[in-house]
């Protein structure tokens, strides 16, 4: 459809914000009962961030008086031609007058004069006392009213007022340069980045360590000088030079210019409004401070480059809502937090870029470009500095904050006011840099915003239609453009005329639609309307649009994209559409994309999901084979997967590697129907399991001859009493590729272990051993199956969850932390970012998910806070309180955190230790490891935060490990890493074709090779390197008295070095006693004195024998270790 002509309509509250104003009181009052902690924290925040005006700005008042006196002393002069007056002033005082573009021509007939200002006043945050310590810059605004006799009523036309305003400012600048040269540095700058409103900035000289601030001298027009009826948003006040009256009338409206004229005469009306509101509402100023903090944390401000909605706009909007006269107005008796919630509710339901919002009753243009928040009483569009993309950003953040404030189970305060939500890498899935060359852009700006803004607005409208078309299926939830900020300039120079700029474009994906490779446009029908829609579609998409026939014989305009991943597809679309409409992208550096560096590290492919699904199908087929077996002693009740490969959570996809040690088996557990035939002895149950496994393996091989091989493997012992723990598992290998490792679950075993752990007739050691075995039993047969089921469910709901988990595991592995954290813990950390994503929404790409997970780890105080992952979404507050109480009890029982370091609870497992404890040992094994995890996460977040631009961030930097912190480095042999069993026993090639074909056996019976030619070897229990470090951990790295803490990644051929540090708690010299726990040596020299009988005896002191321990490690390692390096640390 063709755009309709602009029409005017009457809009009141019922039009601009019907649901907003109608619901804000309810939103405000409902939060008091459920957010008491939020209220108290917000009150404390206001007290902490308030600026101490008496000390920080003690000399401001005297400086303001000095400025006022200097301006009043300027000599007046009569009207002169603007060109003559400007030339005379610039030559006499060696300054430049900051005329807006286009500058007045020498032939202009405009006349300018100067007279004593009619009024001075101080406005803004300095008057209302709403400045905060952490705001980006502190400014005191002094308004100087241009006398009415120097202006004319029609000066609002064709930049006349702004030319006279600039001349007035130049005269003031010349006087202050002479009188205040010793008080500070004078410069020009644009008021909030508005190119029509240059102002004078005085930065006083302050002592080092004191607050830096500046005084802004702002010229303005007298109130009611210009008729408001002529300044409505649809008026055309900047007409083309030359031409007849008809061509001038056809010029487009200039809403930005009009609003700038109105705003220059509204300083005093708004000052009066805000002062009246302060008197009526006691909590008004505190609510404004909360709003300032909220906006600043999201990168929003009054400057046009910051979105055009900042502290001033917040205070005015809140004041207008409090001043409204209908029944739905806000009550002045509300508290600061209630007013803040009401404002968030209003902004969340009011999208200023989609529908004009009018407070009061006024006429507004239906086709007005840009956001509209019209103050009807004063005729000002408060949002005139905003762009469509910044209005979308404000609306989006308000919706996210509203969701947070409605979530009674989440921490509402920290995400709302403390966390920075303005970092591009944590907000957007794709970031592009669009180069703008002003020399090539010959278009004339219509509304005085500048060519760069006009170009950016066109790019946004093109991208919005391409990526956020609801009829095609919205691909992007948000598109944001970041323009460069304007800078101040010296009085003797003209403003910067830089022609080349970089526009930063951020795209937030809609994960459900972004990977769609085919777009179906309008149907190609015979009606005129359908033909018009198709023609419109073709004009926008160009040659990319083509007709295709779909099911049901429907013929539609269609777009076919060649890329497969979300990032690549979005890049392809953006390159095509921007090249078509903006003619950019012909040069290589005109359009650059960032954000896919993280997914290339593993790498993550779009086909990975299908591979994980194939593994799940293979498991389903295996389960079916097991259930259909005949002659089974008991019926199968359940077969549950427990490995990361079967829950979309392994770093490498299933079936990706088949080494000489055989395929990696997919682990699962099997449970049978209840039976009274199980023996009443744990030892007998373990042996019965072995017989059961042998029977199942034989039955499966007979049911599928030539398709399946199986064998029973022995478990590695984790306790001293090996008869009580699970002894064996069954490996089943299909000739088609998949391999499964099966363990049997027995209900009676759990009952016997529970009984033994509570039996006080046996000694403490055996009760503790039974408790450890019971904990391992529940983890293996209960928690892991439920965890796998839960992660599978959420991986389907959140497409970015699986790659986020894999990236996070890769980060842990790269920094050699994987050996200290269970895979389930890492998966729960990643899941928490999706279930509790505040202050954002759920991540829609793996890169954003990873960075937010690192942010969570950097801020998580695991010493006093549990990680509660509400996998059901309905965990009551009483259960959360019980979990926190349980952690407090653990900390009182174990203040040194020798047994419980991290506390992670879920809806299915509330004990908090199931995912952080293995074999009765806390994972991580010490506070040192947990502290290192936090330190590394903080370093990664600091790198992201401190990079000057997105192009500076190399994703690989976050995954580069540092080895300088380790005391010992164990360099692994490349041969041992590449091979399996064959590399450990180099004398025999256990997998050689000759052995396979002949069926010969090894001299080591447990390594016998009985496969036939062409068959893969059976899986081995673990890689030799893994077994080696597992034993080292048990000997030297287990418990609080362990001398060494080992750091290694996830294994594999890429891991060349393993780090270790000496446990500082064991390095102290101590008295000799029996069973010290590790290798010690006597200390040469006198020891401590102790009394023994009537004489003092000298105690023998010992210390850890580091050299002997390292020598023993080298001896045990044999060919696995290439060398042991001891690092000298300062």
Order of alpha helices (4+ residues) and beta strands (2+ residues): beta-alpha-alpha-alpha-alpha-alpha-beta-alpha-beta-beta-alpha-beta-alpha-beta-beta-beta-alpha-alpha-alpha-alpha-alpha-alpha-beta-beta-beta-beta-alpha-alpha-beta-alpha-beta-beta-beta-alpha-beta-beta-alpha-beta-alpha-beta-beta-beta-beta-alpha-beta-beta-beta-alpha-alpha-alpha-alpha-alpha-alpha-beta-alpha-beta-beta-beta-alpha-beta-alpha-alpha-alpha-alpha-beta-beta-beta-beta-beta-beta-beta-alpha-beta
